[in-house]
Amino acid sequence: MNKKKNNMNRILTVLFLIISITGFAQKKEKDKKPKVEQEEKELIRSGNDFYNQQNYVEAEVKYKKAVGQNPNYEKANYNLGNAIYQQDRYKEALPMYELVSKTSENKITKAESFHNIGNAMMKEKQYAQAIEAYKNALRNSSKDDETRYNLALAQKLLKKEQNQKEDNKDKKDKDKKKNDKNEDKDKENKDKNKDEENKDKDKDKKGDNKDDKKDKESENKDKNDEKGDKDKDKQPPKSQPSQLTPQQVKQLLEAMSNEENKTQKKVNAKKAEGKKIKQEKDW
């Protein structure tokens, strides 16, 4: 009997310890959650009123005040992210959503946070990051059709972007090949033009030599002409035609004839003086 009683006491002791540990764990878990004061709740309500009126600037102010008083206030951070997102400041909204996605124990809240992260990434055209965010949202809420649609859209846009990049790369390669071809053609034309210029220079050089030769020949001709003129100067002048009258010519001829006769007589006289005289015999 005492043995049974002892066993019962042991069982009760173990049960008491289990209950105590469970209660302590639950209390500790409750202590982890931030205690939300009434003032913070009022700020959230006021911020929600402005948000519903699409006055996102004032809503942001209220949510920031709530977060300032309680940085771990899950709803305040999530709503603050939404207010900033609605003002097209997508990058600034991300830290709030990321904080809630990491700290929230509610799967629906986590899914909504990941969903909004995906939306912010889509706005920034970071489709790969958006796809990952939507997948995380579906891991926490697999039946969310809006997230499924956004995921499919992000995948489609990412594929389109990749194809566009590939097309641009192909176009760039084609343009490069075309430019290289044009450069080669330009180089070929330049070489051709250079060859033609060299040929023209050779022609010009030959023409110059020809002209030089002509000039030299002309110069020699001028020298020869000049020499000829000088030789002509050295030649005796031609006899001038007689300017005498016929009467004067007749008188001149008669005088010349008389002079010639006198000369002949003298010559004859000299011949006679030298000739031996034949002596005649007197017998």
C-alpha positions as CSV (number, residue, x, y, z in Angstrom):
1,M,0.0,0.0,0.0
2,N,2.8,2.4,0.9
3,K,4.6,1.5,-2.3
4,K,1.6,2.5,-4.4
5,K,1.2,5.7,-2.5
6,N,4.9,6.6,-3.1
7,N,4.5,5.9,-6.9
8,M,1.5,8.2,-6.9
9,N,3.4,11.0,-5.2
10,R,6.2,10.7,-7.7
11,I,3.7,10.9,-10.6
12,L,2.1,14.0,-9.1
13,T,5.5,15.6,-8.6
14,V,6.4,15.0,-12.3
15,L,3.1,16.5,-13.4
16,F,3.6,19.5,-11.2
17,L,7.1,20.1,-12.7
18,I,5.8,19.8,-16.3
19,I,3.0,22.2,-15.6
20,S,5.4,24.6,-14.0
21,I,7.8,24.5,-16.9
22,T,5.0,24.9,-19.4
23,G,3.6,27.9,-17.5
24,F,7.1,29.5,-17.3
25,A,7.7,28.9,-21.0
26,Q,4.3,30.5,-21.9
27,K,5.1,33.4,-19.7
28,K,8.5,33.8,-21.2
29,E,6.9,33.7,-24.7
30,K,4.4,36.4,-23.7
31,D,7.3,38.5,-22.4
32,K,8.9,38.3,-25.9
33,K,6.0,40.0,-27.5
34,P,6.1,43.8,-27.3
35,K,3.5,45.2,-25.0
36,V,1.4,47.7,-26.9
37,E,0.3,50.7,-25.0
38,Q,-3.0,52.4,-25.5
39,E,-1.3,55.5,-26.9
40,E,0.4,53.5,-29.6
41,K,-2.9,51.9,-30.6
42,E,-4.4,55.3,-30.9
43,L,-1.6,56.4,-33.2
44,I,-2.2,53.4,-35.4
45,R,-5.9,54.1,-35.6
46,S,-5.2,57.8,-36.5
47,G,-2.7,56.7,-39.1
48,N,-5.2,54.3,-40.6
49,D,-7.8,57.1,-40.9
50,F,-5.3,59.2,-42.9
51,Y,-4.3,56.2,-45.0
52,N,-7.9,55.4,-45.9
53,Q,-8.2,59.1,-47.0
54,Q,-5.1,58.5,-49.2
55,N,-3.3,61.1,-47.1
56,Y,-0.2,58.9,-47.0
57,V,2.1,61.7,-45.7
58,E,0.1,62.2,-42.5
59,A,-0.4,58.5,-42.1
60,E,3.4,58.0,-42.3
61,V,3.8,60.6,-39.5
62,K,1.4,58.7,-37.2
63,Y,3.0,55.3,-37.9
64,K,6.5,56.6,-37.4
65,K,5.4,58.0,-34.0
66,A,4.0,54.6,-33.0
67,V,7.2,52.8,-34.2
68,G,9.3,55.4,-32.3
69,Q,7.5,54.5,-29.1
70,N,7.6,50.8,-29.8
71,P,10.2,49.7,-32.5
72,N,9.0,46.1,-32.4
73,Y,5.3,47.0,-32.9
74,E,4.6,44.6,-35.8
75,K,1.4,46.4,-37.2
76,A,3.0,49.8,-36.9
77,N,6.0,48.7,-39.0
78,Y,3.9,47.0,-41.6
79,N,1.5,50.0,-42.0
80,L,4.5,52.4,-42.1
81,G,5.9,50.3,-45.0
82,N,2.6,50.6,-46.8
83,A,2.4,54.4,-46.3
84,I,5.9,54.8,-47.7
85,Y,5.2,52.4,-50.6
86,Q,2.1,54.5,-51.6
87,Q,4.4,57.5,-52.0
88,D,6.5,55.6,-54.6
89,R,9.4,55.3,-52.2
90,Y,9.7,51.6,-52.8
91,K,13.3,51.0,-51.5
92,E,12.5,52.9,-48.3
93,A,9.5,50.6,-47.7
94,L,11.5,47.4,-47.9
95,P,13.2,47.4,-44.4
96,M,9.8,47.6,-42.7
97,Y,8.4,44.7,-44.7
98,E,11.6,42.7,-44.2
99,L,11.5,43.3,-40.4
100,V,7.9,42.0,-40.2
101,S,8.6,39.0,-42.4
102,K,11.4,38.0,-40.1
103,T,9.8,38.7,-36.7
104,S,6.1,37.8,-37.2
105,E,4.8,34.5,-36.0
106,N,1.6,34.8,-38.0
107,K,2.0,33.1,-41.4
108,I,-0.6,35.3,-43.0
109,T,1.3,38.4,-41.9
110,K,4.5,37.0,-43.1
111,A,2.9,36.1,-46.4
112,E,1.6,39.6,-46.8
113,S,5.0,41.1,-46.0
114,F,6.8,38.9,-48.6
115,H,4.1,39.7,-51.1
116,N,4.7,43.5,-50.6
117,I,8.5,42.9,-50.8
118,G,7.8,41.3,-54.2
119,N,5.7,44.3,-55.3
120,A,8.5,46.7,-54.3
121,M,11.0,44.7,-56.2
122,M,8.7,44.6,-59.3
123,K,8.5,48.4,-59.2
124,E,12.3,48.5,-59.1
125,K,12.4,46.1,-62.1
126,Q,14.4,43.6,-60.0
127,Y,12.4,40.6,-61.2
128,A,14.6,37.8,-59.8
129,Q,14.3,39.2,-56.3
130,A,10.5,39.7,-56.8
131,I,10.2,36.1,-57.8
132,E,12.0,34.9,-54.7
133,A,9.8,37.1,-52.5
134,Y,6.5,35.8,-54.1
135,K,7.7,32.2,-53.6
136,N,8.3,32.9,-49.9
137,A,4.8,34.4,-49.7
138,L,3.3,31.3,-51.2
139,R,5.3,29.1,-48.7
140,N,3.4,30.8,-46.0
141,S,0.1,31.1,-47.8
142,S,-0.1,28.7,-50.7
143,K,-3.7,29.6,-51.7
144,D,-3.1,33.3,-52.4
145,D,-4.2,33.7,-56.1
146,E,-2.9,37.3,-56.2
147,T,0.6,36.2,-55.2
148,R,0.5,33.4,-57.8
149,Y,-0.5,35.9,-60.5
150,N,2.3,38.3,-59.5
151,L,4.8,35.4,-59.5
152,A,3.8,34.4,-63.0
153,L,4.0,38.0,-64.2
154,A,7.5,38.5,-62.6
155,Q,8.7,35.3,-64.3
156,K,7.4,36.4,-67.6
157,L,9.0,39.9,-67.3
158,L,12.3,38.3,-66.2
159,K,12.3,36.1,-69.3
160,K,11.5,39.0,-71.5
161,E,14.3,41.0,-69.9
162,Q,16.8,38.2,-70.5
163,N,15.7,37.8,-74.1
164,Q,16.0,41.5,-74.6
165,K,19.6,41.4,-73.2
166,E,20.4,38.5,-75.5
167,D,19.0,40.4,-78.5
168,N,20.9,43.5,-77.5
169,K,24.1,41.4,-77.2
170,D,23.5,39.8,-80.6
171,K,22.8,43.3,-82.1
172,K,25.9,44.6,-80.4
173,D,28.0,41.7,-81.8
174,K,26.5,42.3,-85.3
175,D,27.2,46.1,-85.1
176,K,30.8,45.3,-84.0
177,K,31.3,43.0,-86.9
178,K,29.8,45.5,-89.2
179,N,32.0,48.3,-87.8
180,D,35.0,46.0,-88.1
181,K,34.1,45.3,-91.7
182,N,33.6,49.0,-92.4
183,E,37.0,49.7,-90.8
184,D,38.6,47.1,-93.0
185,K,36.9,48.6,-96.0
186,D,38.0,52.1,-95.0
187,K,41.5,50.9,-94.5
188,E,41.4,49.2,-97.9
189,N,40.1,52.4,-99.5
190,K,42.8,54.4,-97.8
191,D,45.5,52.0,-99.0
192,K,44.0,52.2,-102.5
193,N,43.9,56.0,-102.4
194,K,47.5,56.0,-101.1
195,D,48.6,53.8,-104.0
196,E,46.8,56.1,-106.4
197,E,48.5,59.1,-104.8
198,N,51.8,57.5,-105.2
199,K,51.1,56.7,-108.8
200,D,50.1,60.3,-109.3
201,K,53.3,61.4,-107.7
202,D,55.3,59.2,-110.0
203,K,53.4,60.6,-112.9
204,D,54.1,64.1,-111.7
205,K,57.7,63.2,-111.2
206,K,58.0,61.8,-114.8
207,G,56.1,64.9,-116.1
208,D,58.6,67.1,-114.2
209,N,61.5,65.2,-115.7
210,K,59.9,65.5,-119.1
211,D,59.4,69.2,-118.6
212,D,62.9,69.5,-117.3
213,K,64.1,67.7,-120.4
214,K,62.0,70.0,-122.6
215,D,63.3,73.0,-120.6
216,K,66.9,71.8,-121.0
217,E,66.4,71.2,-124.8
218,S,64.8,74.6,-125.1
219,E,67.7,76.1,-123.1
220,N,70.2,74.3,-125.4
221,K,68.3,75.5,-128.4
222,D,68.4,79.1,-127.1
223,K,72.1,78.7,-126.5
224,N,72.7,77.3,-130.0
225,D,70.6,80.1,-131.4
226,E,72.6,82.6,-129.4
227,K,75.8,81.0,-130.6
228,G,74.6,81.1,-134.2
229,D,73.8,84.8,-133.8
230,K,77.4,85.3,-132.5
231,D,78.8,83.4,-135.5
232,K,76.7,85.5,-137.8
233,D,78.2,88.6,-136.1
234,K,81.7,87.2,-136.9
235,Q,81.0,86.6,-140.7
236,P,82.1,89.5,-143.1
237,P,79.4,91.8,-144.2
238,K,78.0,91.2,-147.7
239,S,79.2,93.7,-150.4
240,Q,76.8,96.5,-150.8
241,P,75.4,97.0,-154.3
242,S,77.0,99.9,-156.3
243,Q,75.5,103.2,-155.9
244,L,77.4,104.7,-159.1
245,T,75.5,106.1,-162.1
246,P,76.0,104.4,-165.5
247,Q,78.1,107.3,-166.7
248,Q,80.4,107.0,-163.7
249,V,80.6,103.3,-164.3
250,K,81.7,103.8,-167.9
251,Q,84.3,106.3,-166.9
252,L,85.6,103.9,-164.2
253,L,85.9,101.1,-166.7
254,E,87.7,103.3,-169.3
255,A,90.2,104.4,-166.6
256,M,90.7,100.8,-165.6
257,S,91.3,99.8,-169.2
258,N,93.8,102.6,-169.8
259,E,95.6,101.6,-166.6
260,E,95.7,98.0,-167.6
261,N,97.2,99.0,-171.1
262,K,99.9,101.0,-169.4
263,T,100.7,98.1,-167.1
264,Q,100.9,95.8,-170.1
265,K,103.3,98.1,-171.9
266,K,105.6,98.2,-168.9
267,V,105.6,94.4,-168.7
268,N,106.4,94.1,-172.3
269,A,109.2,96.7,-172.0
270,K,110.8,94.7,-169.2
271,K,110.6,91.6,-171.2
272,A,112.4,93.3,-174.1
273,E,115.3,94.5,-172.0
274,G,116.1,91.1,-170.8
275,K,116.0,89.4,-174.2
276,K,119.4,88.8,-176.2
277,I,119.8,90.7,-179.3
278,K,120.8,88.7,-182.2
279,Q,123.9,90.0,-183.9
280,E,124.0,90.0,-187.6
281,K,127.1,89.0,-189.4
282,D,128.7,91.7,-191.5
283,W,130.1,89.2,-193.9
